[in-house]
Amino acid sequence: MEYIKGMDISTLLEIETCGGKYFDHEIEKDLFHIMKDYDFNYVRLRLWNNPYSEDGKAYGAGTNDLNTTIRLAKRAKNIGMKVLLDYHYSDFWADPGKQFIPKAWTDFSEDQLEEAVFQYTKETLLILEKENCFPDMIQVGNELSNGLLWPYGKVPNYDTIARFINAGIRAIRSLSLDVPIMLHLDNGGNQALYCSWFDEFIKRGEDFQIIGLSYYPFWHGSMEDLKANMNQLALRYRKELVVAEVSFGFTMEDYAKYEQLETDDRKGMATKQHLIENIPYPMTKEGQCDFLKDFLKVIEQVPEEKGKGFFYWEPGWIPVPGCEWSTKEARDYINEPGKGGNEWANQALFDYQGNALPSLKVIRDYEVF
């Protein structure tokens, strides 16, 4: 498998619609062209089943339905980039804290959910194939540390978790025997989590090729923790490893003036001050570069060359009015009363005006193996 230099750009269409623009050396360019110029070869696209309220209002954060996914996948393919398709099997964000059953499946039994995963996976892939943008890699579920399709598939219900994941894998294999399949957990520095989860799944599961990890240093431990985990996983399971999500901040400067929201409506940055105090890299442009240099070395040093690359998470999610992590309708759906806005803009690979940061050059110039 080729070494992956990837970006998750799932929110891009919404950012563009809201007026976001990107620049490299003060020249405005399409984000895909900038990615290509900096040696990125893959994009990661999340897919939500039905990210709209009952009365048709969008959930935001890219509103990543199938049509949006097709549009972004075609742009990637047209410029010669590959696509990782990230099935959430939910109508909105799926992560270790929430794995909502899609609205259309709400009253389904466990057996019906298994069949729904199979049929939905197969049907969406057939549409992508018809549209000439079949993915080059497929992720069955997103950040599955605590399972999927709760409450049926919640840890420790590994028999049910495996049933649901296996249904997705079987659907993929009914159409392609070759496309690599990824299973992805969060908390990339937590070796105990990964070993226990994959030990349980492999007892019950269909074959897959790639272990995906999320690594955010303000949540997921030190770089040494990540290194120890990836090294252990490579030797324990003999699977290829890809960091499916990673990011690091280039500033702690607020971006309220760009979002143009009232203070009470802003969620604010994910990188809260108490979370970054013990990270050995400053949240500066130089600190972002140094973090990436060390991070890339960790991947390169995984035993048996099992470290196969990374996807930087939402590097183009710059702060523009109207592009928020959730709309009111979405927060009502997930029963999470709170604030909107962008909590990731200070971790992008572009500054708040959309200018390419020096960290892009670090990625481009890094010599792989």
Buried (B, 14 or more C-beta within 10 A) or exposed (E): EEBBBBBBBBBBBBBBEBEBBBBBEEEEBBBBEBBBEBBBBBBBBBBBBBBBBEEEBBBBBBBBBBEBBBBBBBBBBEEEBBBBBBBBBBBBBBBBEBBBBBBEBEEBEBEEBBEBBBEBBBEBBBBBEEBEBBBBBBBBBBBBBBBBBBEBBBBEBBEBBBBBBBBBBBBBBEBBEEBBBBBBBBBBBBBEBBBBBBEBBBEBBBEBBBBBBBBBBBBBBEBEBBBBBBBBBBEBBEBBBBBBBBBBBBBBEBBEEBBEBEEEBBBBBBBEEEBBEEBEBBBEBEBBBBBBBBBBEBBBEBBEEBBBBBBBBBBBBBBBBBBBBBBBBBBBBBEBEEBBBBBBBBBBBBBBEBBBBEBBEBBEEBEBE
